[in-house]
Amino acid sequence: METNKLSDVKIRSAKPKEKTYLMSDGEGMYLEVTPKGGKWWRFKYRFDNKQKRLSLGTYPSTGLKEARAQRAHFRKLLAAGVDPGAKRKAEKAATEVAKSNTFAGVAEEWAAKKVLSETWTSTTEKKRRGWLENGLIAYLGDRPIAEVTPAELWETLQHTQKTSGYTANRLRGMASEIFNFAMATGRTESNPALPLQGQIAVKKEKHRLAILEPDQIGRMLRKISSCDAMPTTKAAAQLAPLVFVRPGELRHAEWPEIDLKKAEWNIPAEKMKMREPHLVPLSRQAVAILEGLLPITGSSRYVFEGVKPGLPISDNTLNKLLKTLGYEGKMTQHGWRAIARTLLDEVLEFRVDWIEHQLAHSVRDANGRAYNRTSHLEGRMRMMQVWADYLDALRDKKPWPKLEIASDPAPRLDISQRPATSPRPATKPRNKGENNFDSLIEKLMGSKSED
């Protein structure tokens, strides 16, 4: 049987035709030329009285010499009674199993499980995958997970320890979860991250920067009000102190979540850190800001659409604005939560459980049951309006009376009657001896009793 019929010259000069045609090299190997000009190496053979075919690659990626070497290898297998196709499939399956048993393979399964179970938000997923790729997979990715030792993991974590002990410690925790998952799925028998618990030096984390002096807060609010920023950026910066949600929750706000008539913002569970839906009562001032944005982003998905259509402002936009206004090292966007938590309690003297609930922290009643999204809604509505009026007073340098009203229940207030235009000026100090709760609330809410 004639063999080695082809040459590189013949192959290069082969032109496509209207139909696919074959160029034989002998002993079952041939070149398949397609109408589009593709050139595929094939090996045809018989095994168990069945005609079979294998791909040897494409030309010129797989050269003539390499294709002939594969043919010779396959003919040896046939002579030994082995089906080359079956052997190739078995080797591929073994490779896939080996790959799934590497640290990278198991880590990807673990991460996918986190996403599927909605344990991670999209923002958290992006951050955690970044840590995983750069801090663990970059060093351990190809290692069989069953062979990773505590010493090897320790050496890996030292690369991150040099820049951040906090992140290194978080990576150790992630690695521990990954190894536990590998143990549960039968791919390793030990967790090398366990002996490293408590061994990574972590500097005491500083609290997120926040300004807590009322006069300084007022100055900052004035700077935000007068800044020359993009409309969406400025609106987000003005709304942030009024709602004090987490920065990611603010910038991912969507118009369908907001009901301006009811003055409510309902954030779905998948966007929340605690994976529970959250209701934010909107003050008159918050409603006015959002109404001002309607002509700009009302037809878009996101309330605070960024430069790129269809996407929100970036996670650094508001912190960059604070930096521009002179607050680098003094205040971050997350600081509004600390400000609200402190001043609502210590200055405005609202109930701590109302504050914690509005911060979307885990709050439980006397029986240990978690409050739902509408718990204490009337009280929180009042609190959010008083808070907005207080911030106005700080911004406008107007006095604010000490209110002893926060802890007591009060009649239901119809927020649908709130003016939905510009925010009202800060409440004037009450007259000496004025203690009527309803009268004060009516003044704060800008409404009058019909009785």
C-alpha positions in Angstrom: 0.0 0.0 0.0 1.4 3.3 -1.1 2.0 5.7 1.8 3.4 9.2 2.3 1.8 10.5 -0.8 1.5 14.1 0.2 4.1 16.9 0.6 3.9 20.4 2.1 4.0 21.9 -1.4 1.0 19.9 -2.5 -0.9 20.7 0.6 -0.2 24.5 0.4 -1.2 24.6 -3.2 -4.5 22.7 -2.6 -7.4 25.2 -3.4 -11.0 25.0 -2.1 -13.6 23.6 -4.5 -17.3 23.7 -4.7 -17.5 20.5 -2.7 -15.3 19.0 0.0 -12.6 16.7 -1.4 -10.0 14.4 0.1 -6.2 14.2 -0.4 -4.9 10.8 0.7 -1.5 10.3 2.3 -1.9 6.5 2.7 -2.5 4.0 5.5 -5.8 5.6 6.5 -4.6 9.2 6.8 -5.9 11.9 4.5 -6.4 15.7 4.3 -10.0 17.0 4.0 -10.3 20.3 2.1 -13.6 22.2 2.6 -15.2 24.7 0.3 -14.2 27.5 2.7 -10.6 26.5 2.5 -10.3 24.6 5.8 -7.8 21.7 5.8 -8.5 18.9 8.3 -6.3 15.9 9.0 -8.3 12.6 9.4 -7.4 9.0 10.2 -9.8 6.3 9.1 -9.7 2.8 10.5 -11.7 -0.3 11.2 -12.2 -1.8 14.7 -14.6 -4.6 15.6 -15.8 -4.6 12.0 -16.9 -0.9 12.3 -15.6 1.9 10.2 -14.3 4.8 12.5 -12.6 8.1 12.0 -10.4 10.4 14.2 -9.4 14.0 13.8 -5.6 14.6 13.8 -5.9 18.5 13.8 -5.9 21.2 11.2 -3.3 22.2 8.7 -1.0 24.2 9.1 -1.4 24.1 13.0 -0.7 20.4 12.8 2.0 19.9 10.2 2.5 16.9 7.9 5.2 15.4 10.0 3.1 15.6 13.2 0.0 14.1 11.5 2.1 11.2 10.3 3.4 10.6 13.8 -0.1 10.4 15.2 -1.0 7.9 12.4 1.9 5.7 13.3 0.9 5.8 17.0 -2.7 4.9 16.3 -1.6 2.0 14.0 0.5 0.6 16.8 -2.5 0.7 19.1 -4.6 -1.1 16.5 -1.9 -3.8 16.1 -2.1 -4.3 19.9 -5.9 -4.6 19.8 -6.6 -1.2 21.2 -9.3 1.1 19.8 -7.5 4.5 19.3 -10.8 6.4 19.6 -11.9 4.7 22.8 -8.4 5.3 24.3 -8.5 9.0 23.4 -12.0 9.4 25.0 -10.7 7.6 28.2 -7.7 9.9 28.3 -9.9 13.0 27.9 -12.2 11.9 30.6 -9.3 11.2 33.0 -7.9 14.7 32.2 -11.3 16.3 33.0 -11.4 14.4 36.3 -7.9 15.4 37.2 -8.8 19.0 36.3 -11.9 18.9 38.5 -9.7 17.7 41.3 -7.3 20.6 41.1 -7.6 23.5 43.6 -8.8 25.7 40.7 -11.5 23.2 39.7 -12.9 22.7 43.2 -12.7 26.4 43.9 -14.8 27.1 40.8 -17.4 24.6 41.9 -17.5 26.1 45.4 -17.9 29.7 44.0 -20.6 28.6 41.6 -22.5 27.0 44.5 -22.3 30.3 46.3 -23.8 32.2 43.4 -26.5 29.5 42.8 -27.6 29.6 46.4 -27.7 33.4 46.2 -25.2 33.6 49.1 -23.2 36.2 47.2 -24.6 39.4 45.6 -23.1 40.3 42.2 -20.9 42.9 43.9 -19.7 40.3 46.4 -19.1 37.7 43.7 -16.9 40.1 41.8 -14.8 41.0 44.9 -14.5 37.4 46.1 -13.6 36.0 42.7 -10.9 38.7 42.4 -9.4 37.6 45.8 -9.7 33.9 44.8 -8.0 34.4 41.4 -5.2 36.7 42.6 -4.6 35.3 46.1 -5.1 31.5 45.8 -5.6 30.2 42.2 -2.6 32.1 40.9 -0.4 29.9 43.1 -2.4 26.7 43.8 -4.7 26.5 40.8 -3.0 23.5 39.0 -2.2 21.6 42.2 -4.3 18.5 43.0 -6.3 19.6 46.0 -5.6 16.5 47.9 -1.9 17.2 47.8 -1.9 20.8 49.1 -0.2 21.0 52.5 -0.6 23.5 55.4 3.0 24.7 54.7 2.2 25.3 51.0 -1.0 27.2 51.8 0.9 29.3 54.4 3.5 30.2 51.8 0.7 31.2 49.3 -1.0 33.4 51.9 2.3 35.2 52.6 2.1 36.9 49.2 -1.1 38.7 50.3 0.1 39.1 53.9 2.8 41.5 52.7 0.1 44.0 51.6 -2.9 43.2 53.7 -3.2 40.9 56.7 -6.9 41.4 56.6 -7.3 40.1 53.1 -4.8 37.2 53.8 -7.0 36.2 56.7 -10.1 36.3 54.6 -8.4 34.2 51.9 -7.5 31.6 54.6 -11.2 31.5 55.5 -12.2 31.1 51.8 -9.6 28.3 51.4 -11.0 26.6 54.5 -14.4 26.5 52.9 -13.1 25.2 49.7 -11.2 22.4 51.4 -14.3 21.5 53.4 -16.3 21.4 50.1 -13.6 19.1 48.7 -13.8 16.8 51.7 -17.6 16.7 51.4 -17.3 15.7 47.7 -14.7 13.0 48.3 -11.7 14.8 46.7 -9.5 15.2 49.8 -9.4 13.9 53.3 -8.0 16.9 55.2 -8.3 20.7 55.5 -4.8 22.3 55.5 -6.3 25.7 56.3 -7.4 24.7 59.8 -3.9 24.7 61.4 -3.4 28.2 60.0 -6.4 29.7 61.9 -5.2 32.5 64.1 -1.7 32.4 62.7 -2.0 35.4 60.3 -1.1 38.7 61.8 -4.0 41.2 61.2 -3.7 44.8 62.1 -6.7 46.2 63.9 -9.0 47.5 61.3 -9.9 51.2 61.5 -13.5 52.1 61.5 -14.7 53.5 58.2 -14.0 57.1 58.1 -16.9 59.4 59.2 -17.3 62.9 60.4 -19.5 63.0 63.5 -19.4 66.7 64.5 -22.7 68.3 63.5 -21.1 71.6 62.3 -18.7 69.7 60.1 -21.5 67.6 58.7 -23.3 70.8 57.8 -20.3 72.2 56.1 -19.9 69.0 54.1 -23.6 69.1 53.1 -23.1 72.6 51.9 -20.2 71.6 49.8 -22.1 68.7 48.2 -25.1 71.0 47.5 -22.9 73.6 45.7 -20.5 71.2 43.9 -20.3 71.1 40.1 -20.7 67.3 39.5 -22.6 65.3 37.0 -26.4 65.4 37.8 -26.6 61.7 38.7 -23.5 61.9 40.8 -24.6 65.0 42.7 -28.1 63.5 43.2 -26.6 60.3 44.6 -24.3 62.3 46.9 -27.3 64.3 48.2 -29.6 61.3 48.6 -26.9 59.2 50.4 -27.2 60.9 53.8 -31.0 60.9 53.7 -31.3 57.1 53.2 -27.9 55.9 54.6 -28.1 52.6 52.8 -24.8 50.8 51.8 -23.0 52.4 48.9 -23.6 49.4 46.6 -27.3 49.4 47.4 -27.5 53.1 46.6 -25.7 53.1 43.2 -27.7 50.0 42.1 -31.1 51.6 42.9 -33.6 50.9 40.0 -36.7 53.0 39.2 -39.1 50.0 39.5 -38.1 49.7 43.2 -39.1 53.2 44.0 -42.7 54.4 44.6 -42.7 58.2 44.7 -46.4 58.4 45.6 -46.0 56.2 48.6 -42.6 57.7 49.3 -41.0 54.2 49.6 -38.0 52.4 48.2 -38.2 48.6 48.3 -34.8 47.0 47.8 -35.0 43.3 46.9 -33.3 40.7 48.9 -30.7 39.8 46.3 -29.2 43.3 46.6 -29.0 43.2 50.3 -26.0 42.1 52.4 -28.3 40.2 54.8 -30.3 38.7 51.8 -33.6 40.1 53.2 -35.8 42.7 51.4 -35.5 46.2 52.8 -37.9 49.1 52.9 -36.6 52.6 53.0 -39.2 55.3 53.8 -38.4 58.4 51.7 -38.6 61.9 53.3 -39.9 64.9 51.4 -36.3 65.9 50.6 -35.5 62.4 49.2 -38.6 62.4 47.0 -37.7 65.9 45.7 -34.2 64.7 44.7 -35.6 61.6 42.9 -38.2 63.6 41.1 -35.5 65.9 39.9 -33.7 62.9 38.3 -36.8 61.5 36.5 -36.3 63.7 33.4 -32.6 62.5 33.3 -32.7 58.8 34.0 -36.4 58.0 34.3 -36.3 56.0 31.1 -33.3 54.0 32.2 -33.0 51.0 34.4 -30.8 52.6 37.1 -31.7 55.7 39.0 -28.0 56.8 39.0 -27.0 55.8 35.6 -23.3 56.3 34.9 -21.3 57.4 31.8 -21.9 54.0 30.2 -25.6 53.6 29.1 -27.4 50.8 31.0 -24.8 50.7 33.9 -24.9 52.5 37.3 -22.2 54.9 38.5 -19.0 53.1 39.5 -18.4 52.0 43.1 -15.7 54.7 43.4 -17.7 57.7 42.0 -19.0 59.0 45.3 -15.8 58.5 47.3 -14.0 60.3 44.5 -16.4 63.2 44.8 -15.8 63.4 48.6 -12.0 63.4 47.9 -12.5 66.2 45.4 -14.4 68.2 48.0 -11.5 67.9 50.4 -12.5 64.9 52.5 -9.8 62.4 51.6 -8.8 60.5 54.8 -11.7 62.1 56.7 -14.9 60.7 55.2 -16.0 57.8 52.9 -19.4 57.2 51.4 -20.0 54.4 53.9 -19.5 56.9 56.7 -23.0 58.2 56.3 -24.2 55.0 58.0 -22.0 55.7 61.0 -23.2 59.3 61.1 -26.8 58.4 61.0 -26.4 55.6 63.6 -24.6 58.0 66.0 -26.7 61.2 65.6 -30.1 59.5 65.4 -29.3 57.9 68.8 -27.3 60.5 70.6 -28.7 63.7 69.3 -32.2 62.9 68.0 -32.7 60.1 70.6 -34.6 57.7 68.4 -35.0 54.1 69.5 -32.0 52.0 68.7 -34.0 49.2 67.3 -35.6 51.5 64.8 -32.2 52.8 63.8 -30.7 49.3 63.5 -33.6 48.2 61.5 -33.3 51.1 59.1 -29.6 50.3 58.7 -30.7 46.8 57.6 -28.9 45.2 60.5 -30.2 42.0 62.0 -32.7 43.0 64.7 -34.8 40.6 66.8 -37.8 41.1 69.1 -38.1 40.0 72.7 -38.9 36.4 71.5 -35.9 36.2 69.3 -37.8 36.6 66.0 -36.4 38.7 63.3 -38.3 41.8 62.4 -39.8 41.9 58.9 -39.3 44.7 56.4 -42.4 46.7 57.6 -41.7 46.4 61.3 -42.0 49.8 63.1 -42.7 51.4 59.7 -44.7 54.3 61.2 -41.9 55.1 63.6 -39.2 54.7 61.0 -41.2 57.0 58.6 -41.2 59.7 61.3 -37.6 59.1 62.0 -36.5 59.5 58.4 -38.4 62.8 58.0 -37.0 64.2 61.2 -33.5 63.1 60.1 -33.9 64.8 56.8 -35.1 68.0 58.5 -32.2 67.9 60.9 -29.7 67.6 58.1 -31.4 70.6 56.4 -30.9 72.5 59.6 -27.2 71.6 59.8 -26.7 72.5 56.1 -28.5 75.8 56.5 -26.9 76.7 59.8 -30.2 76.9 61.6 -30.8 75.9 65.2 -32.4 72.6 66.1 -34.5 72.0 69.3 -33.8 69.0 71.5 -36.7 66.6 70.7 -37.8 64.1 73.3 -40.2 62.3 71.0 -38.4 59.4 69.5 -39.2 56.5 71.9 -42.9 57.0 72.2 -45.5 55.6 69.9 -47.5 58.2 67.8 -50.6 58.4 65.6 -50.2 57.1 62.0 -49.0 59.8 59.6 -50.3 59.9 56.1 -47.2 60.4 54.0 -49.2 60.6 50.8 -50.0 64.2 51.9 -46.4 65.2 52.1 -45.5 67.9 49.6 -43.5 66.3 46.8 -41.7 69.5 45.8 -38.6 71.2 47.2 -37.5 70.3 50.8 -38.9 72.5 53.6 -36.5 74.6 55.6 -35.4 73.3 59.0 -37.9 73.5 61.8 -37.8 76.5 64.0 -37.1 76.1 67.7 -40.2 75.4 69.7 -41.4 77.9 72.3 -40.4 77.3 75.9 -42.7 74.8 77.5 -44.1 73.5 74.2 -44.3 69.7 74.7 -47.2 68.7 72.6 -46.0 65.8 70.5 -48.6 65.9 67.8 -48.2 69.7 67.3 -44.4 69.3 66.8 -44.8 66.4 64.4 -47.3 68.3 62.3 -44.8 71.1 62.0 -42.0 68.7 61.1 -44.2 67.0 58.5 -45.5 70.2 57.0 -49.2 69.4 57.7 -52.0 70.6 59.9 -54.5 68.7 61.9 -58.1 68.8 60.7 -59.4 68.4 64.2 
